[in-house]
Amino acid sequence: MHPCENGSTSHADPSSPSTMNVLLLRSPTSDVPDRYEAVFRTHGYSPISVPVLETTLVHLEQLASRIVDGPNVHHFTGVIVTSKRSIEAWGRAVESVVARPRENVVVGEVGCGGEDKTGWASIPFYVVGEVTAGAARELGKRLQRRLCPEDVRGGSEAGSAEQLARIILEDGDVSGSKKMLYLTGDKNRDTMSKILTEGGVGLEELQVYETRGSSTFAQDLEDELRKAGSAGCDGGDDALSTWGWIVFFAPSAARHVYPALCDRFFFRRLVDTGDADEHKHGRKRTAKVAVIGPTTASFLRDELGLRVDVVAPKPTPAELASAISAFDSASHSV
């Protein structure tokens, strides 16, 4: 018997959404305030962010070697970046390059108008999303400009790998012979590669980061709940009430954190297992489930058997918060 199984189909509890918690299974951004937390506060919720993943940069020596060689040696006509992590890897590799005396001489010669072996500033960097685009532009402000992106394309116009691939294919600057350096993580889908390959663009893929579940998630969750004055496991005399919302952002993260969440919260399931009072005996409070998009929703339903209460119409903080608020308002009016 799974610790979270039950077939209850009751709706949100009648408590006011102004006091309801929202657990965001993601790392808060360095922005102050965090965009997700800020928008939930405007809707009257109490947001709690807990990181669920750890990211490690890998193959930085190989990336540094490509940077030193420059785009012309390998006939690169552009660089593809779909994650801010890849920009972090590029920056770390540049830092290692400029720290080497021999490479400093090369960089100095290039900066003085020497042979353009390392002229990455003239090469377009195609990026997904404005956050990644901003990180790419920032590199040129603090590191060797000849080794960093200056021509950043896509950004806000490319919200997905598919959209960015279409932009690349339509970009006249890469017409004819096209070869891209594609910086990837360990969980990249083949969407980008398939579209570009079919469009005649050559790719050299280089994995520069890998992501795994946080080894400290259970403790981090407990710490954040304690700081927020929330107790997921112990509902006291009100154990049947709704604690609030838990928001999932990715299937891999959901798989990793689900057991720890089940130790603290009760989840409604799609199929009645006959254990409707299990959460009462375990003194767990019910958590409603929201997801950032349909892929994560399908995973929670098909793989974990959970009832998903809200799917954000678009993967943005505003759309997510509005959908959750609308769900609660509709439930309270019944």
C-alpha positions in Angstrom: 0.0 0.0 0.0 1.5 3.3 -1.0 1.7 5.9 1.7 -0.2 8.5 -0.3 -3.0 6.3 -1.8 -6.6 7.3 -1.5 -9.6 7.9 -3.7 -11.1 10.9 -2.0 -12.6 13.4 -4.5 -13.5 16.3 -2.2 -12.6 19.8 -3.3 -10.6 22.6 -1.7 -11.3 23.2 2.0 -13.3 26.3 2.9 -10.3 28.2 4.4 -9.5 31.5 2.8 -7.0 31.5 0.0 -5.4 34.5 1.6 -3.9 32.1 4.2 -3.2 29.2 2.0 0.3 27.9 1.4 1.9 27.2 -2.0 5.0 25.0 -2.1 7.0 25.7 -5.2 9.3 22.8 -6.1 12.0 24.9 -7.6 15.0 27.1 -6.7 14.1 30.7 -6.1 15.8 33.0 -8.6 18.4 35.5 -7.5 15.9 38.2 -8.4 14.4 40.1 -5.4 11.6 39.3 -5.2 11.4 36.0 -6.9 8.9 36.2 -9.8 6.8 33.2 -8.7 6.8 34.1 -5.1 5.9 37.7 -5.9 2.9 36.9 -8.0 1.5 34.4 -5.5 1.7 37.0 -2.8 -0.3 39.4 -4.9 -3.0 36.7 -5.0 -2.9 36.4 -1.3 -1.0 33.1 -0.9 2.0 32.3 1.2 4.7 30.9 -1.2 7.5 28.6 -0.1 10.3 27.7 -2.5 12.4 24.5 -2.0 15.1 23.5 -4.5 14.7 20.0 -5.9 17.6 19.6 -8.2 21.4 19.9 -8.1 23.3 20.9 -11.2 26.9 20.1 -11.9 28.9 21.6 -14.7 30.8 19.0 -16.7 33.3 18.7 -19.6 34.6 22.3 -19.0 38.0 21.4 -20.4 36.5 20.3 -23.7 34.5 23.5 -23.8 37.5 25.6 -23.0 39.4 23.9 -25.8 36.7 24.8 -28.3 36.7 28.4 -27.0 40.5 28.7 -27.4 40.3 27.2 -30.9 37.7 29.7 -31.9 34.8 29.3 -34.2 36.7 29.3 -37.5 38.8 26.2 -36.7 35.7 24.0 -36.4 33.7 26.1 -38.9 31.0 27.0 -36.4 28.5 29.5 -37.7 26.7 29.8 -34.3 26.2 28.5 -30.8 23.0 27.1 -29.5 22.1 27.5 -25.8 18.8 26.3 -24.3 19.6 26.8 -20.6 21.1 29.3 -18.3 23.3 26.5 -17.0 25.0 26.4 -20.4 25.8 30.1 -20.2 27.3 29.4 -16.7 29.4 26.7 -18.2 30.7 29.0 -20.9 31.6 31.7 -18.4 33.4 29.2 -16.2 35.3 27.9 -19.2 36.3 31.4 -20.2 37.5 32.1 -16.7 39.8 29.1 -16.9 41.1 30.2 -20.3 42.0 33.7 -19.3 43.7 32.3 -16.1 46.3 30.5 -18.2 49.3 32.6 -19.1 49.6 31.1 -22.6 46.0 31.7 -23.4 46.2 35.3 -22.1 48.8 36.0 -24.7 46.5 34.7 -27.4 43.5 36.7 -26.1 45.7 39.8 -25.9 46.8 39.4 -29.6 43.2 39.0 -30.7 42.2 42.1 -28.7 44.9 44.0 -30.5 43.7 43.0 -34.0 45.7 39.8 -34.4 44.5 36.6 -36.1 40.8 36.1 -35.2 41.2 32.6 -33.7 38.9 33.3 -30.8 36.4 35.8 -32.2 33.3 34.5 -30.6 31.9 38.0 -30.3 31.1 37.9 -34.0 29.3 34.6 -33.8 25.5 34.6 -33.1 24.4 32.8 -29.9 20.9 31.4 -30.3 19.2 31.1 -26.9 15.9 30.0 -25.5 14.1 32.5 -23.3 14.9 36.0 -22.1 16.5 34.8 -18.8 19.1 32.9 -20.7 19.6 35.7 -23.2 20.2 38.2 -20.3 22.8 35.8 -18.8 24.5 35.6 -22.1 24.7 39.3 -22.6 26.0 39.8 -19.0 29.0 37.6 -19.7 30.4 40.1 -22.2 30.3 42.8 -19.5 32.5 41.0 -17.0 34.7 38.7 -19.0 36.9 38.9 -22.1 34.5 40.2 -24.7 36.2 38.4 -27.6 35.5 35.1 -25.9 31.9 35.9 -24.9 28.6 36.3 -26.8 27.7 39.7 -28.0 25.3 38.8 -30.8 22.5 37.1 -28.9 19.4 36.0 -30.8 16.1 34.3 -30.0 15.5 35.2 -26.3 12.0 36.3 -25.7 11.0 35.3 -29.2 12.0 31.7 -28.6 10.2 30.2 -25.6 11.0 26.6 -26.6 13.6 24.5 -28.4 11.3 24.1 -31.3 10.8 27.9 -31.7 14.5 28.5 -31.5 15.2 25.9 -34.2 12.8 27.6 -36.5 14.5 30.9 -35.9 17.9 29.4 -36.7 16.6 27.9 -40.0 15.1 31.2 -41.0 18.1 33.2 -40.1 19.9 34.4 -43.3 23.2 34.8 -41.5 23.5 31.1 -41.3 22.3 30.2 -44.8 24.3 27.8 -46.9 26.9 25.9 -44.9 25.7 25.8 -41.3 27.4 24.2 -38.4 26.4 24.9 -34.8 28.0 24.2 -31.4 25.1 22.9 -29.4 25.6 23.1 -25.6 23.4 20.6 -23.8 22.5 19.0 -20.5 22.0 15.4 -19.7 18.2 15.5 -20.2 17.9 17.2 -23.5 15.1 16.0 -25.8 15.9 15.5 -29.5 13.5 18.2 -30.7 16.2 20.7 -31.5 18.6 18.2 -33.1 15.9 16.6 -35.3 14.5 19.9 -36.7 17.9 21.3 -37.4 19.3 18.1 -38.9 16.3 17.8 -41.2 16.9 21.5 -42.1 20.5 20.8 -43.2 22.2 22.3 -40.2 25.2 20.4 -38.8 25.5 20.1 -35.1 28.4 19.3 -32.7 26.7 18.6 -29.4 28.7 19.1 -26.2 27.2 18.3 -22.8 28.2 20.9 -20.3 26.0 20.2 -17.3 24.1 17.4 -15.7 21.1 17.5 -13.3 20.2 15.2 -10.5 17.8 15.2 -7.5 18.9 17.2 -4.5 20.5 15.0 -1.9 19.2 17.5 0.8 15.6 17.9 -0.3 14.0 16.2 2.7 15.9 18.3 5.2 15.5 21.5 3.1 11.8 21.0 3.0 11.6 20.4 6.7 13.6 23.6 7.3 11.5 25.8 5.0 8.2 24.5 6.5 9.5 25.2 10.0 10.6 28.7 9.0 7.2 29.4 7.4 5.4 28.1 10.4 3.8 25.2 8.4 3.6 21.6 9.5 2.7 19.3 6.6 2.6 16.1 8.6 1.0 17.2 11.7 -2.4 18.7 11.1 -3.4 18.4 14.8 -7.1 18.2 15.3 -7.5 19.6 11.8 -5.7 16.8 10.0 -8.4 16.4 7.3 -8.0 20.0 6.2 -6.1 21.3 3.2 -2.6 22.5 3.8 -2.4 24.3 0.5 -0.8 23.7 -2.9 2.2 21.8 -4.2 3.4 22.9 -7.6 5.5 20.5 -9.8 7.7 21.9 -12.6 9.2 18.8 -14.2 8.6 15.0 -14.3 12.2 14.1 -13.2 12.0 16.4 -10.2 8.5 15.0 -9.3 9.8 11.4 -9.3 12.7 12.4 -7.0 10.7 14.4 -4.4 7.5 12.4 -4.3 8.5 9.9 -1.5 9.6 12.7 0.8 6.4 14.7 0.1 4.4 11.6 1.0 6.0 11.5 4.4 4.5 15.0 5.1 1.4 15.4 3.0 -1.7 13.5 1.8 -2.4 13.4 -2.0 -5.7 12.6 -3.6 -5.4 9.9 -6.2 -7.2 9.1 -9.4 -8.2 5.6 -8.3 -9.9 4.8 -5.0 -7.8 2.3 -3.0 -10.1 2.0 -0.1 -7.8 3.8 2.4 -9.8 7.1 2.7 -8.9 7.6 6.3 -5.2 6.9 6.0 -4.2 10.5 6.1 -6.2 11.1 9.2 -4.5 8.3 11.0 -1.1 9.6 9.8 -2.1 13.1 10.8 -1.2 14.4 7.3 -2.9 17.4 5.8 -4.1 17.3 2.2 -2.1 19.0 -0.6 -3.7 20.1 -3.8 -1.6 19.6 -6.9 -0.7 22.1 -9.7 1.7 21.7 -12.6 3.5 24.1 -14.9 2.5 22.3 -18.1 0.8 19.2 -19.7 4.0 17.0 -19.8 4.3 17.1 -16.0 0.6 16.7 -15.6 0.7 13.5 -17.7 3.6 12.1 -15.7 1.8 12.7 -12.3 -1.4 11.1 -13.6 0.1 8.2 -15.6 3.1 7.3 -13.5 2.2 8.4 -9.9 -1.6 8.1 -10.2 -2.2 11.5 -8.7 -5.2 13.8 -9.3 -3.9 17.0 -10.8 -6.1 19.9 -9.8 -4.6 22.7 -12.0 -2.5 22.8 -15.2 -1.1 26.3 -16.0 -2.5 27.4 -19.4 1.0 28.9 -20.1 4.3 28.2 -18.3 4.5 31.6 -16.7 4.2 32.7 -13.0 1.2 34.9 -13.8 -0.7 32.1 -15.6 0.0 29.6 -12.9 -1.0 31.8 -10.0 -4.2 32.9 -11.8 -5.2 29.3 -12.5 -4.7 28.3 -8.9 -6.6 31.4 -7.6 -9.5 30.7 -10.1 -9.7 27.1 -8.9 -9.9 28.1 -5.3 -12.5 30.8 -6.0 -14.7 28.3 -7.9 -14.4 25.8 -5.1 -15.3 28.3 -2.4 -18.4 29.4 -4.4 -19.8 25.9 -4.5 
